[in-house]
Amino acid sequence: MDRPDFKAIGRMISEIRKTETAYELIFSGTDKLEDDVKNACLVMLKASAADSLKEIPVSELKSSKAGIRTALLEDAGYHTLYDLYKAEDHMLRGISGIGEKQAEAIRTVTDGFLMTLAGRGTILQDPENGGPADLDLLVKTAKFRQAGIIRRDAESFREQIHQLAEERISAVKIRNSFRWFFSSAAKKEETALAAEDLAGFFRDPLFIRMQNLLTAFAAVLKTDRQEALRDYEKNGAAYYALFEKYSGTGASEELVYSSIPAQLAAEINAEELHADRFNGTLRAYQEFGAKYILHQKRVLLGDEMGLGKTIQAIAAMTHIDSQEPGSHFLIVCPASVMINWCRETEKFSSVKPYLVHGQEWENRFLEWKENGGAAVTSFEGMAKIARRINNAMKLALLVIDEAHYIKNPEAQRTKNIHMLEDESERILLMTGTPLENRVDEMCELIGFVRPDLKEEVRTNAGLRNVPAFRQMLAPVYLRRLREDVLKELPPLTEQEEWCAMTEADTAAYLTEVSAGNFMGMRRVSFLQEDLSGSGKARRLSELCGMLCDEGRKAVVYSYFRETVRKVSVLLAEYSAGVITGSTPAAERQLIIDRFSDAEEGCILVCQIQAGGTGLNIQAASAVLFCEPQIKPSLTKQALSRVYRMGQVHNVLVCHLLSPDSVDEAVVNILKEKEGEFDLFADESVIADAADNLADAEWIRKVVEQEKQKYLPAVIVPAQDQPVRE
């Protein structure tokens, strides 16, 4: 039997040990990055609080009861606490009549004022004008955020990789030539096989995955200012969630809890939320919302649109699933947001989503029933599903999104939902539509989760603007407003609204695919004249209705004039004006002025080339895009009309997208190219090239791909087919 290369074995064992040590640095390194963020937050808060010390006279030290002789400080030229804060210790000790103990007391009391003010502060980021401390915090937060993602992945097989390494190493019984000479044939054979297995460890998928994570972590540690800025612009909400968490600041408890009585709020806060498997960071109000769902069990969550009701529901599901593995969740929502629910559930949790809809609904239903997870279906699909669950299954949580859809107790969709009352341990109704002034609607929804409160609410409806009315609703209804719980001016909140294509959408889209008409394909879901059968139009109408109900003003953008015309008709009841390329420049400003002066709750419809440049539309607090733009600059310019200096509202941005269409191809190339575009955005010639994402060759490929998907029998080779751009 050939003797193994013991030097090679030693090197392999050493390499494995070294890699394991580096792998553990992912965990300790992430902990250090977390501490870096905490310290950077404190630096920012203290710097901001120090300015406030300029407003506090030295005489305030008299109230400290430390016996500080303030008159001596004023005589020495120290008139504010800021003056004392900036002074060196030896300078304070040098003041006649101020000894070492008094100097120490001055420093202690001044620092106490500073920390109190810092605790009340808010971290505001201004990347364009921020100083070194702002950029330092951004870079450290970017590193920690990305490291956290890697750490979660690394944690999932941490023990498995360690065990596998130990097994491979310990299997090598003979480690040197001397022991080989005196060992039995059996042990030699065992060692030779173990040496082969040890070499194979470096080809094992787990080891390769570990190496990839180490490479990724090393790259994170090198994150520079530009990379941090790009990540911040893309994921600003996540940054502010971390700032809130690690600075100990945020909305006051009163606003987080809304009108929840103190005793009930304390009980809810004491609820333990297991979020280890939740892949995100919850704001304080979102964490309270998730606990509210868990503690109260059957509730109506009415947070204003854009505050993350979906995230709170997913956090609650993640908690339940961690405590009760294999739990069944059912999410009922409008067909237009089913895909959103699946994507968000997959993105933020370990709960597996199942789209129980369409031709495959029964197979998906059976998989969900067998495995647990979250079934996502539409109100229309509940007719079949409810009968399958009734008296046959138990649901850990039933979620009804856009719950105002079941306000009519006589509607069949409402009756279908009611079939599952006894099967559901917890029920969550969600709506961003304000209900306080729609008492009948509110009573029906509250009656669904708390029948005992229904008549009491109806009887006291006249008190709806009195705090006592909100206290009555507190056990079942939680609603927070954006301006109450987001103290900072947040980065714009962007969300993709994936709207499933209807039969009418698909038929119209196929016509454009057959013709190879790329620009026609880009108008997917707005091609047909009758938009009542359009998936995007339905969702657009729902979103605009909710925004207007909240008193928001919104801008709806499309590249296509024909889409603008149809959308303006669709949204006629909310419309405050329409701007297209043919609208004279002077008239455009008049339309903007009318929009700005109009009552709250209205829509401005714009062709993006006309409404995306040269105008200030700060009156709007929401932006909706009917299709993704193939020039990133168009999107950025359109957003800059709304999200700019002087904007005082939180801005919500929605991108309407159709799955299994050209929209996916455009979104994918935008994600691939956005870094390149951002990098050269200030260099006009290169920026123009980076902005030209959809060249003729790319368009030709996309058209061919869509034909392969929908018309496999009539494929024309890409080089032979005409392209209509």
N, C-alpha and C positions, 0 to 999 in steps of 0.2 A: 504494500500500500504506500503510495507516495506521501511523503511528509508535507504537511501544509506549510505555507510561508508564514511563519509566526510573526515576522516583522510586519507583514501586511495585515495580519489579524490585529496586532497591537494598534496599527494606524487606524484601522476601521473602528475599533472600540473607542479609541481616543476621539475620532471624528464624531461618533454617535454621542459621546458624553459632551463634547463641545457644543454640538447642535442642540442637545437637550438643555444645556445651560443657557444658550442664546434664546431658546424657545421660552424659558422661564422669564427672561428679561422682558418679553412682551407684557407679562402681567405686572411685574414690578415697575417696568418703564411706564406703563399706562397709569399706574398709581402716582408716579412722580409727575406725569403730565397733568393729572388731576389737581395735584397740589399747586403746580405752576399756575393753573387757571384760577384757583382760589386766591392765590397771592396777587395775581395780576388784577383780579376784580377788586381786591381790597385797596390796591394802589390807586385804581381809578376812582373808587368811592372816596378815599381819603383826599385825593387831589381836588375833587369836586367839593367836598365838605370844607376843605381848607379855605376856599373862597368865601364860604358862608361865615367863617370866623371873623371876617372883616366887618361884619355887621354887628358883632357882639362886643360891647364896651368892656374894658377891664373891670369896671365896677361890678359886673355880674359875678366876679369871683368872691364877692362878699357873702353870697348865698351858699357857698361851698362849706362854710363852717370850718375851714382849715386855718383860719386866723391869718389869712394873707393880707398884707398891708398894701392895699391897692393904691393909696395916695402916693406912696414911694415909687410904685411902678409908673404912674402917670407923670410924676415929676421927672422920671428918667426918660420920658418920651415913649412909653409903651401905652398906647391908648385903646387898642383892640386886642382880642384874643389871638388874632392873626399875627400881630406884632410879637406876642409872646411865643407863638408856635414857631415862628421863623428864627427866634433868637437862640444862640448857642447857650449851653448850660453855663459856661464860664462867664458869659455876659450877664446872665441873671444873678449869678453869685457875686458879681462885681458891683452890683447896685448897693449903695450905702443903706444899711438897715435890713438887707435881705441876706439871710444866712443860707447855709447849705440845705438845711431842712426846709426852709421856706421855698427855695428854688426847686427842690424836689416836689413839694406840694403843688407849686405852680405848674410844673410839667405834668404831674399826674392829673390835675383838674382840667388843664387845657386839653390833654389827650382824651380825657373822658368826654368833654364836649365834642371833640372831633369824631370819636367813634359813635356817639349818639347820632350826630348829623349824618355820618356815613351810613348808618343803619336805616336811615329814612330816605336815602338817596336812590337814584335809578341810574343804571349804566346806559348811556345813550351813545351810539356809534355814529360817527360821521367820517366814513373812510376817505372822502375826498379832502377834508380839511382837518382831520384828526392829527394829534401829535404823536410822539413816540410811544406814549403809554397806550393810546388807542390801538396802534398797529401791533404793539407787543401783545396785547390781550387777544387781538384777532388771530395772530399767528399761533399763539399758545392754544387757543380754543380750537383752531383748525386741526392742529396736531392731535389734541386730545379726542376730538370728535371722530377723526378717522381711525385713531388707535383703538378707540372703543369698539368700532365695528370689527376690526381685526381681532381684538381680544375675544369678542363673543364667538367668532368663528373658531378661534384657537381653543377656547374653553370646551367646545363641543366634543373634542377628541383628545383632550389633554391627558386624561388618565389612560386612554386606550393606547396612545403612542408611547407613553412611559412603560406600560406593561409589556407591550410588544418588544421594545428595546431591551428590557430586562430579560425577557424570555430568550431572545436571540443571543445576548451576551453570556448569560449564565449557562446556555447550552454548550458553549465552548469549554469543555472540561480541561483540556490540555492547552497551556498557554506558552510553552517553550520547548526547545529541542531536548533538554535534559529529561523532562517529565515524559516526553514522547518516547524516549528510548526505553524507559522502565514501565510503560503502560501496557495494558493488555490489548489484544487485537480488537476486542469489542469496543473498548474506550477510544482506540484510535479511529475506528470506523465512525463512531458517534461524533468524534471531534471533527473529522473530515466533512461529514454531512452538515454539522453545525456551522463550519466555516463557510460552506456554500450558501447556507441560509443567511448567514451574517452579511455576505456580499450582496445577496438578493434584497436585503433590507433597504439598501440605497435605491432600489428600483420599485419598492413598494409604494402604491398610490398615497398612503398615509404620510410616508417620509417626504415624498415629492410635494404633497400639499403643505407640509410643515415648512419645507424650504421656501415655497412660494409665499407663505405668510411672513416668514422672516425677511424676505426681500421686500415685501410690501411695507412691513413695519419700519425697515431701514429707510425706505423712501419717505414715509410719513415724518420721520425725525428730521428730514431735510426740507420740509415744507417751507417755502419762502413767502415773502410778502404778497407777491402777485397771485400765487396759488391760493393763499389764505383769502385774499380779497375776492377771487372768483368763487370760492366755496361759500363765502359769507353772502355774496349776492344771490347765489343759487339756493342757499339753505338758511336764510336769515332767521326764520322762525325758530329753527333748532338752536341757533346761537343765543338768541334772547332767552330761550328756555334754560340754557346752561348758565347764562349770566344771572338769571333770577335764582337758580338753584344754588350757585356757588357764591353769590354775594349776599344771600339771605334777604334780598329785597323782593319787591313785587307788589301786587295789589294788596290792600289791607284786607284783614280777615272779614271785615264787614261786607266788602264788595265781593270777595271770593264766595262767601256764603250767602250773599244776597240777603234775603229776609229770614233765613233759617234761624229759629230760636237758639239761643246760646247753648242750652242743654242738649238739644238734638245735634247741633253742630259739633259739640264736643264728642258725642257718641260716634258720630260719623267719622270724625278725625281720628278717633282711636281705632277705627277699623284698620286691620293690617292689609296692605295692598302688596301682593306678591308680583313684582314687575320684573323679575330677573329674566324672564323670557320675552319681555316686551322690548322690541328693537327701536326704541326712541326715547326721548326725554319729555316728560310731562311737565307742563306749567303747573303752578300751585293750584289754580282753579280747575285744571283738567284732572289732577290727582283727586281733588275733593269730589269732582263730578263722578269719577269712577267709583270712589268709595260710597258715594250717595246711592249709586245704582246697586251696589252689592249689599249695603246695609238696609236700604228701604225695600229692595226686592222688586216692587212693582211701582214704576214711576214714569213721569213725563218729563223728559229733558228738553227744555225750550231755549237753550242758549242761542244767541244771535248767530246768524250765518257767518261762517269763517272762524269760529272759535274752536272747532275741532270736536263736534259731537261724535263723529265717526271714531276718532282716536280714543275718546273716552269709553265708547262701547267696546272697542277692540281691547283696551287695557283691562276692562272688566272681564271679558271673555278669556284673556290670557291668564288672569288670576284664577278664574274658576277652573280652567283646563290644567293649571299647574297643581291645583289641589285635588281635582277630580279628573284624572286623565281619561280620555275617550268620551268626554262630555259631548252632548249634541246641542248645537246652537242653530237657530233658524232666523235668517234675516229676510224680511219681506220689504220690498222697496219698489219704486217705479222702475219699469224696464230700462229706462235711460241711465240708471246709476248702478245696475247690477254689476257691471264689469268693474266699476270703481270700487265697489265693496270687496270684490275678489282680490283686486290688486292691492288695496290698502291692508286687507287682512294678511295677505301673504308677505307684504313688505314689513309690517310692524309686529308680527307675532309668529309663533310656531303653530298656531291653529291652522289646519288645512282647510281652504275654502273649496266648495263644490258649487259650480253654477248649475242649478237644477232648473233647466229651461231649454226650450227648443226640442229638437228631435231626440236628443240624447238624455232628456230629463229623467227618464225612468232608470237608466243605467247609473247616472250620477246620484240619483236618490238612493239606490240600493247600496252604492259604495259608501255614501254618507251614513246610512243606517248601520252598515256593518262596521265602519271604522271610527265614527264620530267626527267632529270637526264642525265647520260652519257651512250650512246649506244656504245658498243665496237664490232667491226666486222673486218673481214679480207678484203684484196683487192679482193679476189675471191667472197666474200659474197656481195660486193657492187653492183653486177649486179642486184640482186633482190631488194636491199634496196634503191638504188638511184631512181628507178622508183616510189617507194612508197613515197619518199620525194619530188621529183620534182614537183613543182607547188602546193604542198599540205601542206608543213610544212615550218617553219622558224627555222634555226639553229643559236643559239647564238655564237657557236664556232665550226668550223670544224677542227679537228686535223688530219694531215696525218703524221704518224710516219714512219721512214725510207723512207723519201720522194723521194729518188733516185729511188724507185720502179716505179715512174710515170714520169721518165725522157723522155720516148719515147712517143711522142704525138699521134702516130698511134696505140699504144697498147690499147686494150679494157679496161683494168683496168684504164688507164689514162682518157679515154673518160667517163667512169662511174663517176669518181671524178669530171670531168669538168661539169657534169650535175647539180652539186649542187652549182655552183659559185653564182648564183643569190639568192639562198635560204640561203646562209651563210652570216651573218653580219660580222663575223670575220673568218679568215682562218689562221691556223698555220701549216706550213710545218716544219718538224723536221728531221735533219740528222746529224750524227756525222762524216760523211765522208767529208773530206776537199774538197771543190769545186773550190777553186781558180784556180787550174790547169786543171779543166775540164770545160772549158768555155761553150761548147755546152750544157752540162748537167745543168750547173748553169743557163744558159739563159732560158732553158725550165721551170725550177722551178720558177725562178723569174718572168717569163712571166705569170705564173699561178696566182701569187698574185699581180703583178704589170705589166700588159701588156705594159704600157707606157715606162718602163725602159728596156724592153727586147733588143731592137735593139741598144740602147745606150750602154748597157753592151757589146754586141757582137762587136760593132764598136771599143770600147776602150779596147778590151781584151788584146792587147799588153801592156797595162799599168798595168797589174794585180799585179805586184810587187811594184807599186808606191802608196804612201799614197793617192793620188788623186783618184785612182780607188776604194779604200775602202770607201772613203768619198761618192763616187757616189752610192755605195751599201748601205750606212748607213741607209737610210730610210726603207730598206726592208730586210737586211741581217745582223745578229748579230752572231759573232763567238768569243768565248774566249777559251784560252788554259789553261790546268790545271796548268802549271808552272807559268802562269801569275796571276791567281786569287786565288791560294792557296799558300799563302806565307810560311806557315809552312810545315814541312814534315807531312802530315796527317796520321792518323791511316788508316789501310787498309780499303778500301770501299768494303763492301761485299754486293752482291745482289743475290737473288734467281731468276733464270730464269725458270719459269714454262712453259714447252713445251707440248702443247696438243698432245696426241697420235694420230697418223694417223691410217688408217685401217690396214696398214702393221704392224705397231707397236703392235696394239691390237691383231691381229691374232697370231703373234709370241709370244706375252706375254701369251696368252691363252694356248698355248702349254706347256709353263713352269709351269703355274698355275695348269693345268691338271695333270702334272707329279709330282706336289709338290716339284719342284726344286727351292729352295729359292735362290741359287746363280744364277741360270738362270734368275729368276724374277728380280734380282738386275741389270741385264744387259738390262733392259727394254729400248727399242728404239735403241739398238745397237745389237739386236739379229739377224736380217736379214742380209744376205750378201750384198744385194743392199741397201745402205744407202740413196738412192735418195728418198725413202719413209719414212725416219725417221724424226720425229719431232725434237729430240735433235740434230741430225746431221745437219739438216737445220739451226737451230739456232747457233750451234757451228761454222758452215761455215760462217754465217753472221757476228758473233762476231769477228772471227779471221780475216775476210776480213777487217772489220772496224779498228781493232787494227793495222793491218799491214799497212793500208792506212795512219794511224796516225803516222806511224814510230815507233810503239811499238814492243817490243818483248814479247812473251807470252809463258807460260808453260801450256800444257794440260795434266792433270793427269787422270788416270783410274786405278782401282784395277786389272782389268782383262786384261791379255795379248792379248786375242782375240780382245777386244775393242781397245787396243793400235794399233794392226795391222791394223784394219779397219780405225781408225782415221788417222793413218799416211798416208794411201792411199788417204783418203778424203782431207787431207790438204797438199798433196804432193807439191803443188806449193809454199807453204810457209815454208815447213819443213826444219829445219837446223839440224835435227838429231832425233834419237829415242833411248830411253834407256829402257831396260826391265831387268827382273831378270837374264837373261842369258848373259847380257852385262858384260864383265870382268871389274873389278873395275878400272884398269888403263885406259881402253878404255873409260869409263864413263867420266873421267876427260878430256880426249882429246875432247870428244863430247861437253862438257861444254865449253871448251876453244874455240872451233870452233863457238859455238853459241854466245859466248861473243864477239868474234872478227868479226862476220858476220855483214853485213850491217843491218840497222834498218828495221824492218818490217818482222820478221820471227818467226817461231814457233818451240818449242821443245816439243816432245811428250814423256811422261814418264809413266812407270808403277809405281804407287805411292810407292810401297815397295822399289823400286830401286832408283827412283829419289827424294824420299822424305827425305832421310837421308844422311849425310856425304858430301853433295855437297853445294857449294855456287853458287847460280844462280841469283846474284844481277843484272845482265844485263836485266833480265825480269822485266816488270812493270805490268804484268797481269797474273793471274792464273785462269785456268778454270778446274772445276772438272766434269767429265762425269757422275758421280753418287755420292750420299752421302756415306760417309764411316761409317761403323758400329763401328769403333774404332776411337774415337775423336783424339787420339794421332797421328794417321796417317795424318789426316788433319792438325793438328797443326805443325807437323814436316815438312810436305810438304810446308806449308806457310812460315815456318821459313827459308827455303832455299832461298826464294826470299826476304822476308821482314825481314831484319837483318841489323846490323851495316854496314854502307857503302852504303846502298840503298839510291839513290838520286832522284828516281822517285816516283811519286804517284802510289800506287799499287791498281789495281782493281781486285777483286775476284768474279768470277761468278760460281754459283752452278747450273748445269743443272738438272732439276727435271721434272718428269712426274706426273701429277695429276692422282688420281684414280689408283694408283699403289703402289707397295711396297715402293717407294720413300717416300710417305707421312708417312708411318708407321715408317720408319727409321728417318726421320726428326723430327717427334713427340717425339720419344724416346730420340733422341739426345738433344732436348730442355729440356726434363724432367731431363736428367742426367747430363747436362753440368755443373751445379752448383756443383754437387757431384764430378765430375771429376776435375774441377778447384780447389776445396778445397783440394784434396789429390794429386794434380799433382806432388808434390815434395816428396811424400812418396811412394817409389817404390812398396811395396807389396800392399798397399791399392789402389794405382793408377792403378795397373794391374787389380784389381778386379773392380774398377769403370769403367775402360776402356773396360771391357768385357760386352758390352751392350746387345749383341744379343746371349743369351744362348739358348739352345735347346728348352726350353719351350716357350720362346718368339717367336722363329722362327716358332714353330708349330702353335701358335695362329695366327701369321701373315698369314701363308699359308692358314689356315682355313678361315680367314676373306676374303682373296682374292678369295677363291673358292666360298664362300657364295655370294660374289659380282658378280662374272662372271659365276659361274657354279652351280646355286642353286639346280639343279636337281640331281647332283652327289656328294652331300656332304657326306664325310666320317667323323665320329666323330673324334675329334682331337686325342684321346687316341689310336685310331685304325690305323691312317694313318702313313705311313712311311715319314720321313723327310730327304730330301737330302740337306745337308748343303754345 
